[in-house]
Amino acid sequence: MERTEVIIIGAGLAGLCCARRLAESGVRFTLLEASDAPGGRIRTDLVDGFRLDRGFQVLLTAYPEARRVLDYEALDLKPFYSGSLVRVGSQWLRMADPWHHPLDALRSFAHPVGSAWDKIQAGLLSLQRTVGCGAPTGPRGESTLAFLQRRFSPSMLERFFRPFMAGVLLDRDLGADRRWFDSLYRLFATGQTAVPALGMEEIPRQLAAALPRGSLRLQTRVASLLADTRQVRLAGGATLQARAVVLATDATAALALASSLVPPMAFREVRAWWWAARAPSHPDPILFLNGTGTGPINNAAWLSTVSRAYAPPGQALLNVTTLPGAPGWDDPAAVRRQLRDWFGPISDDWRLLREDWIRQALPVPAQLQPRFEGRPARLAPGLFLAGDHHATPSINGAMLSGRRAAEAVLQEFAATPQTGELW
Ligand SMILES: Cc1cc2nc3c(=O)[nH]c(=O)nc-3n(C[C@H](O)[C@H](O)[C@H](O)COP(=O)(O)OP(=O)(O)OC[C@H]3O[C@@H](n4cnc5c(N)ncnc54)[C@H](O)[C@@H]3O)c2cc1C
């Protein structure tokens, strides 16, 4: 039987960050990944020369763990405009972040997306979060929706906050704990929203490239786990044993491998529609939001305007995101009708490259009870858990949970030095 010090199951961001931290401490590990590349939910596919992320995803540059771990310069991050274009009636109205684009924000004061007072409130909220004051008040466990209803007019909520936050939380009901909303709002205010020039998969690629040669095994699915003896059986039949096992899979796979230790979980789902066009409809790298409350589309963005490399020369790439609960969210004809309404007959020429239906995009419990420092990673002696479901449902949460799991392993090793057996 093959032996190593630590087995990590799953090479999403959590598993990769766990591996990175163990490598820093000189601990030998094997990272087992079922699919053909590291990255988990963050992958980018080349389709006809376009770079299609698996679902619309962005990096908030203010994520503390991402800043610690990633080399932003090497990722060649391309920022979005800090604000959005909101569809109201038959117009696009610009909402700008007052701290990033003060002049644009002033111009938006008279727009019928909320009142002037709403915009002052929104600016104050982001200032409070930026300087770290104005700690959340209101009932414990309050939802994001209840908080926004308390603080803003119905017009500001329905035209701006609902589509904007629904796109982030993948939930039109905005049921997430408002502390999670607060944390996200602060991150939006204090940094940029960006994608790596060559697609989101550059993030896990960078992490994987730094691991010791041979430590990552792709297309290696773990079929079962014997927690007591820290043995894993691979789908191919081989068995591996280690001093410690870190379960860094998505929540569903974690439940299948350790059903007595991991609770069942519900997920948010989403559809991403990728359209090829000859040219973008708008010159800015900006998010389009549906403030009309009708039709399937929640948000859209020309990714090739954010980063040229998302589309081949002379072409443009549009992402459209639809969420469950919106009429026609799963109907390509309904999506096309709304694109025509928004962008005109030119959109008839746009070609649907791919539709992604991501059924398990974000774990719900992590939204309802976000754990900003991660939960205790140790499930049992020699068995550890990592993943966004164990922290916050985000790139940052996954990365942090991975590091925390590695540190818990190191702590256990320090407390129980191994004698005799050679791992
Ligand atoms: C559409 C979408 C949009 C999102 N948008 C954002 C965003 O804009 N910003 C943000 O911060 N976050 C966003 N997220 C969330 C973010 O992508 C995730 O929180 C994060 O990638 C989760 O990483 P993870 O390592 O916890 O899990 P995963 O990425 O799910 O990784 C788990 C890994 O385990 C592997 N695995 C599973 N079972 C086995 C097995 N038996 N044997 C071996 N390997 C196994 C899987 O193949 C996978 O590689 C989005 C997610 C989605 C899907």
The ligand as an SDF file (V2000), in Angstrom:
LIG
                    3D

 53 58  0  0  0  0  0  0  0  0999 V2000
  -21.1760   30.0160  -11.2780 C   0  0  0  0  0  0  0  0  0  0  0  0
  -20.3570   30.3780  -10.0690 C   0  0  0  0  0  0  0  0  0  0  0  0
  -20.0900   31.7060   -9.8210 C   0  0  0  0  0  0  0  0  0  0  0  0
  -19.3040   32.0580   -8.7300 C   0  0  0  0  0  0  0  0  0  0  0  0
  -18.9390   33.3580   -8.5900 N   0  0  0  0  0  0  0  0  0  0  0  0
  -18.0240   33.6810   -7.6640 C   0  0  0  0  0  0  0  0  0  0  0  0
  -17.4710   34.9830   -7.6320 C   0  0  0  0  0  0  0  0  0  0  0  0
  -17.7650   35.8170   -8.5040 O   0  0  0  0  0  0  0  0  0  0  0  0
  -16.5810   35.2820   -6.6510 N   0  0  0  0  0  0  0  0  0  0  0  0
  -16.2340   34.3690   -5.6920 C   0  0  0  0  0  0  0  0  0  0  0  0
  -15.4540   34.7000   -4.8070 O   0  0  0  0  0  0  0  0  0  0  0  0
  -16.7120   33.1010   -5.7250 N   0  0  0  0  0  0  0  0  0  0  0  0
  -17.5760   32.7390   -6.6890 C   0  0  0  0  0  0  0  0  0  0  0  0
  -18.0310   31.4500   -6.7640 N   0  0  0  0  0  0  0  0  0  0  0  0
  -17.6630   30.5020   -5.6990 C   0  0  0  0  0  0  0  0  0  0  0  0
  -16.2680   29.8940   -5.8530 C   0  0  0  0  0  0  0  0  0  0  0  0
  -16.0320   29.4900   -7.1680 O   0  0  0  0  0  0  0  0  0  0  0  0
  -16.2040   28.6870   -4.9230 C   0  0  0  0  0  0  0  0  0  0  0  0
  -16.5590   29.1080   -3.6200 O   0  0  0  0  0  0  0  0  0  0  0  0
  -14.8240   28.0210   -4.8580 C   0  0  0  0  0  0  0  0  0  0  0  0
  -14.2720   27.8360   -6.1130 O   0  0  0  0  0  0  0  0  0  0  0  0
  -14.9720   26.6850   -4.1340 C   0  0  0  0  0  0  0  0  0  0  0  0
  -13.7150   26.0290   -4.0590 O   0  0  0  0  0  0  0  0  0  0  0  0
  -13.5720   24.6610   -3.2320 P   0  0  0  0  0  0  0  0  0  0  0  0
  -12.1510   24.2490   -3.3340 O   0  0  0  0  0  0  0  0  0  0  0  0
  -14.1800   24.8300   -1.8950 O   0  0  0  0  0  0  0  0  0  0  0  0
  -14.5180   23.6130   -3.9790 O   0  0  0  0  0  0  0  0  0  0  0  0
  -14.4970   23.0680   -5.4740 P   0  0  0  0  0  0  0  0  0  0  0  0
  -14.0720   24.1430   -6.3980 O   0  0  0  0  0  0  0  0  0  0  0  0
  -15.8500   22.4730   -5.7020 O   0  0  0  0  0  0  0  0  0  0  0  0
  -13.3820   21.9480   -5.5040 O   0  0  0  0  0  0  0  0  0  0  0  0
  -13.6120   20.6240   -5.0840 C   0  0  0  0  0  0  0  0  0  0  0  0
  -12.7440   19.6810   -5.8960 C   0  0  0  0  0  0  0  0  0  0  0  0
  -12.8810   18.3490   -5.3920 O   0  0  0  0  0  0  0  0  0  0  0  0
  -12.8490   17.4600   -6.4870 C   0  0  0  0  0  0  0  0  0  0  0  0
  -13.4770   16.1920   -6.0530 N   0  0  0  0  0  0  0  0  0  0  0  0
  -14.7750   15.9800   -5.7110 C   0  0  0  0  0  0  0  0  0  0  0  0
  -14.9580   14.6870   -5.3760 N   0  0  0  0  0  0  0  0  0  0  0  0
  -13.7490   14.0830   -5.4920 C   0  0  0  0  0  0  0  0  0  0  0  0
  -13.3170   12.7430   -5.2800 C   0  0  0  0  0  0  0  0  0  0  0  0
  -14.1490   11.7780   -4.8400 N   0  0  0  0  0  0  0  0  0  0  0  0
  -12.0120   12.4420   -5.5060 N   0  0  0  0  0  0  0  0  0  0  0  0
  -11.1440   13.4130   -5.9180 C   0  0  0  0  0  0  0  0  0  0  0  0
  -11.5230   14.6960   -6.1520 N   0  0  0  0  0  0  0  0  0  0  0  0
  -12.8150   15.0280   -5.9310 C   0  0  0  0  0  0  0  0  0  0  0  0
  -13.6570   18.1930   -7.5540 C   0  0  0  0  0  0  0  0  0  0  0  0
  -13.4010   17.6580   -8.8440 O   0  0  0  0  0  0  0  0  0  0  0  0
  -13.1380   19.6160   -7.3770 C   0  0  0  0  0  0  0  0  0  0  0  0
  -12.0170   19.8580   -8.1770 O   0  0  0  0  0  0  0  0  0  0  0  0
  -18.8270   31.0630   -7.8410 C   0  0  0  0  0  0  0  0  0  0  0  0
  -19.1150   29.7140   -8.0820 C   0  0  0  0  0  0  0  0  0  0  0  0
  -19.8470   29.3780   -9.2000 C   0  0  0  0  0  0  0  0  0  0  0  0
  -20.0630   27.9140   -9.4930 C   0  0  0  0  0  0  0  0  0  0  0  0
  1  2  1  0
  2  3  1  0
  2 52  2  0
  3  4  2  0
  4  5  1  0
  4 50  1  0
  5  6  2  0
  6  7  1  0
  6 13  1  0
  7  8  2  0
  7  9  1  0
  9 10  1  0
 10 11  2  0
 10 12  1  0
 12 13  2  0
 13 14  1  0
 14 15  1  0
 14 50  1  0
 15 16  1  0
 16 17  1  0
 16 18  1  0
 18 19  1  0
 18 20  1  0
 20 21  1  0
 20 22  1  0
 22 23  1  0
 23 24  1  0
 24 25  2  0
 24 26  1  0
 24 27  1  0
 27 28  1  0
 28 29  2  0
 28 30  1  0
 28 31  1  0
 31 32  1  0
 32 33  1  0
 33 34  1  0
 33 48  1  0
 34 35  1  0
 35 36  1  0
 35 46  1  0
 36 37  1  0
 36 45  1  0
 37 38  2  0
 38 39  1  0
 39 40  1  0
 39 45  2  0
 40 41  1  0
 40 42  2  0
 42 43  1  0
 43 44  2  0
 44 45  1  0
 46 47  1  0
 46 48  1  0
 48 49  1  0
 50 51  2  0
 51 52  1  0
 52 53  1  0
M  END
$$$$
